[in-house]
Amino acid sequence: MTEEATGQRAMPREPASGEPDGPQWAEDALAAVWRRTRETEAQVGARFPLYADPGTGVWRSTSKGSWTGGFWAGLLWLRALDSGAARERQAAVACTGRLAHWVGQDTATRGLIFWYGTALAAGPGEDGAAARLGDRAARACLAAYDAERGLVPWGDAFGGPRLVARADAVPGLVPLLAGRGPDGADAAWAQLTRQLTLSLAEHPPRPAWRAAPDGTWTACSEPAPGWSRTVPWLLLAVVDGLHFLGQQRQQRRQGLWEAAEGLVGPRLGAGVPLVPRAYDGRPDGPVDTSAAAIEAVALLKLAALLRAVGRAEEAWPPGRRARRILHRLSTAHLSADGGLTEGCYDADRGLAPCHELIWGDFFLAAGLAMLTGRTDPFAT
């Protein structure tokens, strides 16, 4: 039965070998992602896409962007930098401007919103608006920093307890704070080490912990240990910490290298899936391609750091795994219209468990742009 007859979005399957056989697949995949980006733009207009139906490709969108708004702005910036088109640059500028609402909101996800929404904006023709917005957000996050607990709290913008440390609060926040001088760098370092200390106290790492009034920490039940995005988010924060913070103090650099090796090492063994289940240990549950895309970007950044310090990648090959992940996503999980399918928004609640996710599209595009030499790994 044809795609036209079913209304479904056809997805090509990966070749049997599963090994990247040349650069063309990455070029083709990125071109497909840009086609999908244009389609998404036409669908959502001035709104922000969240997740799309796997059969129809229709997006669920929001007026303010939620915690994912920066990924849509970042995807538009990636496209504009690749094409050089003035119209596409203006679309990215306008989208970034619509993130301003979140500057004053109490949420550590301002790191995700404003780092990924503004980091790629620097360049020829930039009027500075995005940089100023990112700076405002960084100052707001630094003002929210709780020195006693060593973190910018998760916050209450999305409901629930405020004084929570979550793995998905750290990426984005580290480079955003690091740009605010010594005080910002110290806050970023404290946030990163606090999260690593808490999360890595258990195996598998527990993504969320709640602060008690007496200074102790209590494990949160959601997201549960084994969540697919825990390690990718932590690894992304660690490699950004190595780049933005590790150069300032040797002690920091050594500790972060050890954390990176501890997070990556188990993922380089034989039989480790390139695309994880939404929860490890739930073999009948959905997979999460967005977690794989995040991991690929983190691994490409780590490979760039290894090259910068003269460490051979043969013995410890994060770049090789990143390429294999991106190849798998591009050949087995990309729909005919260029969307990254089979991402899991929230398995516990059954929310968009097998959907296209806007941050999945962003990280796939970012990884492909890095792999094909279009962007520097630490541009975003």
C-alpha positions as CSV (number, residue, x, y, z in Angstrom):
1,M,0.0,0.0,0.0
2,T,1.4,3.4,-0.9
3,E,2.1,6.4,1.3
4,E,-0.6,8.3,-0.5
5,A,-3.1,5.6,0.1
6,T,-2.5,5.3,3.8
7,G,-1.8,8.9,4.7
8,Q,1.3,7.7,6.6
9,R,4.7,9.2,6.4
10,A,7.0,6.6,4.8
11,M,10.3,5.9,6.7
12,P,13.3,4.3,4.9
13,R,15.0,1.5,6.7
14,E,18.7,1.3,7.4
15,P,21.0,-0.9,5.3
16,A,21.8,-4.2,6.9
17,S,25.4,-3.3,7.7
18,G,24.5,-0.3,9.7
19,E,27.9,1.3,9.0
20,P,28.2,4.8,7.4
21,D,29.5,4.3,3.9
22,G,30.4,7.9,2.9
23,P,29.4,11.5,3.5
24,Q,26.4,11.6,1.1
25,W,24.0,10.2,3.5
26,A,24.6,13.0,5.9
27,E,24.2,15.7,3.2
28,D,21.0,14.0,2.0
29,A,19.6,13.8,5.6
30,L,20.4,17.4,6.3
31,A,18.6,18.5,3.1
32,A,15.6,16.5,4.2
33,V,15.6,18.1,7.6
34,W,15.6,21.6,5.9
35,R,12.6,20.5,3.8
36,R,10.8,19.5,7.0
37,T,11.8,22.8,8.7
38,R,10.1,24.7,5.9
39,E,7.0,22.6,6.2
40,T,7.0,23.1,10.0
41,E,7.4,26.8,9.6
42,A,4.4,26.9,7.3
43,Q,2.3,24.9,9.7
44,V,3.0,26.8,13.0
45,G,3.5,30.4,11.8
46,A,4.4,32.5,14.8
47,R,3.8,29.6,17.3
48,F,6.3,27.1,18.5
49,P,6.2,23.4,17.5
50,L,6.3,20.8,20.4
51,Y,5.7,17.4,18.8
52,A,4.2,16.0,15.6
53,D,1.8,13.1,14.9
54,P,3.9,10.2,13.5
55,G,1.3,9.5,10.9
56,T,0.2,12.9,9.6
57,G,3.2,15.1,10.5
58,V,0.8,17.6,12.0
59,W,2.4,19.6,14.9
60,R,1.1,20.3,18.3
61,S,2.2,23.9,19.0
62,T,2.2,26.5,21.7
63,S,2.1,30.2,21.7
64,K,5.0,30.8,24.0
65,G,7.3,27.8,23.3
66,S,7.4,26.1,26.7
67,W,10.8,24.7,27.6
68,T,11.4,23.7,24.0
69,G,11.1,27.1,22.3
70,G,14.8,27.6,22.0
71,F,15.2,24.5,19.9
72,W,12.9,25.8,17.3
73,A,14.7,29.1,17.2
74,G,18.0,27.2,17.1
75,L,16.9,25.1,14.2
76,L,15.9,28.2,12.3
77,W,19.4,29.7,13.0
78,L,21.1,26.5,11.8
79,R,19.1,26.6,8.6
80,A,19.8,30.4,8.1
81,L,23.5,29.9,8.6
82,D,23.5,27.0,6.2
83,S,21.6,28.8,3.4
84,G,22.7,32.4,3.9
85,A,19.3,33.5,2.9
86,A,18.2,36.8,4.3
87,R,14.5,35.7,4.6
88,E,15.6,32.7,6.7
89,R,17.8,34.8,8.9
90,Q,14.9,37.2,9.5
91,A,12.7,34.2,10.5
92,A,15.3,33.1,13.0
93,V,15.6,36.7,14.4
94,A,11.9,37.0,14.8
95,C,11.5,33.6,16.5
96,T,14.3,34.4,18.9
97,G,12.6,37.6,19.9
98,R,9.5,35.7,20.8
99,L,11.4,33.9,23.5
100,A,11.7,37.1,25.6
101,H,8.7,36.1,27.8
102,W,10.8,33.4,29.5
103,V,13.5,35.8,30.8
104,G,11.5,36.5,33.9
105,Q,10.0,33.0,34.4
106,D,11.2,30.9,37.4
107,T,12.7,27.9,35.6
108,A,16.2,26.5,35.1
109,T,15.2,25.5,31.6
110,R,16.0,29.1,30.7
111,G,19.4,27.5,29.9
112,L,17.8,25.3,27.2
113,I,15.6,28.1,26.0
114,F,18.2,30.9,25.7
115,W,21.5,29.1,25.0
116,Y,20.1,27.1,22.1
117,G,17.9,30.0,21.0
118,T,20.6,32.6,20.8
119,A,24.1,30.9,20.6
120,L,24.0,30.6,16.8
121,A,22.8,34.1,16.3
122,A,26.3,35.7,16.2
123,G,27.5,36.4,12.7
124,P,27.5,38.8,9.8
125,G,24.4,41.0,9.8
126,E,23.4,40.3,13.3
127,D,21.9,43.3,15.0
128,G,22.8,42.2,18.5
129,A,19.2,41.7,19.6
130,A,19.7,37.9,20.2
131,A,23.0,38.5,22.0
132,R,21.3,41.1,24.3
133,L,18.4,38.7,25.0
134,G,20.8,35.9,25.9
135,D,22.7,38.3,28.2
136,R,19.4,39.3,29.9
137,A,18.6,35.6,30.4
138,A,22.0,34.8,31.8
139,R,21.8,37.7,34.3
140,A,18.3,36.5,35.4
141,C,19.6,32.9,35.8
142,L,22.6,34.2,37.9
143,A,20.2,36.2,40.0
144,A,18.2,33.0,40.7
145,Y,21.3,31.1,41.7
146,D,21.0,29.6,45.2
147,A,24.5,29.6,46.6
148,E,23.5,27.5,49.7
149,R,22.3,24.6,47.5
150,G,24.8,25.3,44.7
151,L,22.3,25.5,41.8
152,V,19.7,27.5,39.9
153,P,16.6,25.7,41.1
154,W,14.3,23.9,38.7
155,G,11.7,26.5,39.5
156,D,8.0,26.6,39.7
157,A,7.1,27.9,36.2
158,F,5.8,24.5,35.2
159,G,4.3,23.5,38.5
160,G,5.6,21.1,41.1
161,P,8.3,21.7,43.8
162,R,10.7,24.5,43.1
163,L,13.9,23.3,44.8
164,V,14.8,20.5,42.5
165,A,18.0,19.5,40.8
166,R,17.3,17.9,37.4
167,A,19.7,16.6,34.7
168,D,17.8,18.5,32.0
169,A,18.4,21.8,33.9
170,V,22.2,21.7,33.4
171,P,22.8,21.7,29.6
172,G,22.5,25.2,28.2
173,L,22.7,26.7,31.6
174,V,26.4,25.9,31.9
175,P,27.5,27.9,28.8
176,L,24.9,30.6,29.4
177,L,26.2,31.2,33.0
178,A,29.8,30.8,32.0
179,G,29.5,33.9,29.8
180,R,28.7,36.1,32.8
181,G,32.3,36.4,34.1
182,P,33.8,34.7,37.2
183,D,30.6,34.7,39.2
184,G,28.7,33.1,36.4
185,A,31.5,30.6,35.8
186,D,31.5,29.7,39.5
187,A,27.7,29.2,39.5
188,A,27.9,27.1,36.3
189,W,30.6,24.9,37.9
190,A,28.5,24.5,41.1
191,Q,25.4,23.6,39.2
192,L,27.2,21.0,37.1
193,T,29.1,19.4,40.0
194,R,25.9,19.4,42.2
195,Q,24.0,17.5,39.5
196,L,26.8,15.1,38.8
197,T,27.3,14.3,42.5
198,L,23.6,13.7,43.0
199,S,22.8,11.8,39.8
200,L,25.9,9.6,39.7
201,A,25.3,8.5,43.3
202,E,23.0,5.8,41.9
203,H,23.3,3.4,39.1
204,P,21.7,4.0,36.7
205,P,22.0,7.7,37.3
206,R,18.9,9.3,38.9
207,P,17.9,12.4,37.0
208,A,16.0,14.4,39.7
209,W,16.5,15.2,43.3
210,R,14.6,17.5,45.7
211,A,16.3,19.7,48.3
212,A,15.0,19.4,51.9
213,P,15.1,22.4,54.3
214,D,17.8,20.7,56.4
215,G,20.2,20.7,53.4
216,T,19.8,17.1,52.5
217,W,18.5,15.8,49.1
218,T,15.6,13.3,48.5
219,A,15.4,11.2,45.3
220,C,12.5,12.1,43.0
221,S,10.5,9.3,41.5
222,E,10.0,11.1,38.1
223,P,11.8,10.9,35.8
224,A,12.9,7.5,37.1
225,P,16.4,6.0,36.9
226,G,16.9,4.5,33.4
227,W,15.3,7.6,31.7
228,S,16.8,7.7,28.2
229,R,17.8,11.4,28.3
230,T,19.6,11.4,31.7
231,V,23.1,10.4,30.5
232,P,22.9,12.4,27.2
233,W,21.9,15.6,29.0
234,L,24.6,15.1,31.6
235,L,27.2,14.3,29.0
236,L,26.3,17.4,27.0
237,A,26.7,19.5,30.1
238,V,30.0,18.0,31.0
239,V,31.6,18.5,27.5
240,D,30.3,22.1,27.5
241,G,31.8,22.5,30.9
242,L,35.1,21.2,29.6
243,H,35.1,23.8,26.9
244,F,33.7,26.8,28.7
245,L,34.9,26.1,32.3
246,G,37.7,23.6,32.2
247,Q,40.3,26.0,30.8
248,Q,39.9,28.3,33.8
249,R,41.1,25.8,36.5
250,Q,43.1,22.6,36.1
251,Q,41.2,21.0,38.9
252,R,37.9,21.6,37.1
253,R,39.3,20.2,33.9
254,Q,40.5,17.0,35.4
255,G,37.3,16.3,37.2
256,L,35.2,16.9,34.1
257,W,37.4,14.6,32.0
258,E,36.9,11.9,34.6
259,A,33.1,12.5,34.5
260,A,33.1,12.4,30.7
261,E,35.0,9.1,30.7
262,G,32.6,7.6,33.3
263,L,29.5,8.6,31.3
264,V,30.9,7.6,27.9
265,G,32.8,4.4,28.7
266,P,29.7,2.1,29.2
267,R,28.2,3.4,25.9
268,L,31.1,2.3,23.8
269,G,30.8,-1.4,24.6
270,A,29.5,-4.1,22.2
271,G,25.7,-4.4,22.1
272,V,24.9,-1.0,23.5
273,P,21.9,0.2,21.3
274,L,22.4,3.3,19.2
275,V,18.8,4.3,19.9
276,P,17.8,3.6,23.5
277,R,14.5,2.7,25.0
278,A,12.7,5.6,26.6
279,Y,13.4,3.7,29.8
280,D,16.2,1.2,30.1
281,G,14.7,-2.1,31.4
282,R,11.4,-1.6,29.8
283,P,11.9,-3.7,26.6
284,D,8.3,-3.3,25.5
285,G,8.4,0.4,25.8
286,P,9.0,3.0,23.1
287,V,12.4,4.0,21.9
288,D,13.6,7.6,22.1
289,T,15.4,8.9,19.1
290,S,15.7,12.4,20.7
291,A,18.0,10.9,23.3
292,A,20.2,9.4,20.6
293,A,20.4,12.7,18.8
294,I,21.5,14.6,22.0
295,E,24.1,11.9,22.7
296,A,25.5,12.2,19.1
297,V,26.0,16.0,19.5
298,A,27.6,15.5,22.9
299,L,30.0,12.8,21.5
300,L,31.0,15.0,18.5
301,K,31.8,17.8,20.9
302,L,33.9,15.4,23.0
303,A,35.7,14.1,19.9
304,A,36.6,17.7,19.0
305,L,38.0,18.2,22.5
306,L,40.1,15.1,22.2
307,R,41.6,16.3,19.0
308,A,42.3,19.7,20.6
309,V,44.3,18.1,23.4
310,G,46.1,15.7,21.0
311,R,44.4,12.5,22.3
312,A,44.0,9.8,19.7
313,E,40.4,8.7,19.3
314,E,41.3,5.1,18.3
315,A,41.4,4.0,21.9
316,W,38.4,5.9,23.0
317,P,36.2,6.6,20.0
318,P,33.2,8.9,20.8
319,G,33.3,10.4,17.3
320,R,32.8,6.9,15.8
321,R,29.7,6.2,17.9
322,A,28.3,9.7,17.1
323,R,28.6,9.0,13.4
324,R,26.9,5.6,13.8
325,I,24.1,7.1,15.7
326,L,23.5,9.9,13.2
327,H,23.6,7.3,10.4
328,R,21.1,5.2,12.1
329,L,18.8,8.1,12.8
330,S,19.1,9.4,9.2
331,T,18.5,6.0,7.5
332,A,16.1,4.3,9.9
333,H,14.1,7.0,11.7
334,L,13.8,9.9,9.3
335,S,10.4,10.2,7.7
336,A,9.9,10.9,4.0
337,D,9.4,14.5,4.7
338,G,12.5,14.8,6.9
339,G,11.3,14.6,10.4
340,L,13.0,12.6,13.1
341,T,10.3,10.1,14.2
342,E,10.0,7.8,17.2
343,G,11.0,10.3,19.9
344,C,9.3,9.9,23.3
345,Y,8.1,13.1,25.0
346,D,6.9,11.5,28.3
347,A,6.6,7.7,28.5
348,D,5.2,7.8,32.1
349,R,2.2,9.8,31.0
350,G,1.9,8.4,27.6
351,L,2.4,11.8,26.1
352,A,3.6,11.8,22.5
353,P,5.4,8.4,23.1
354,C,6.4,7.8,19.4
355,H,6.4,11.2,17.8
356,E,8.6,13.8,16.1
357,L,10.0,16.1,18.7
358,I,11.3,19.6,18.0
359,W,14.4,19.1,20.1
360,G,15.0,15.8,18.3
361,D,14.9,17.6,15.0
362,F,17.2,20.3,16.3
363,F,19.9,17.9,17.7
364,L,19.8,15.8,14.6
365,A,20.3,18.9,12.4
366,A,23.1,20.2,14.8
367,G,24.9,16.8,14.7
368,L,24.7,16.6,10.9
369,A,25.9,20.2,10.6
370,M,28.9,19.4,12.8
371,L,29.6,16.2,10.9
372,T,29.5,17.9,7.5
373,G,31.6,20.8,8.7
374,R,28.9,23.4,8.5
375,T,29.2,24.5,12.2
376,D,31.8,24.4,14.9
377,P,30.9,21.9,17.6
378,F,30.9,24.6,20.2
379,A,28.9,27.1,18.3
380,T,25.8,25.7,20.0
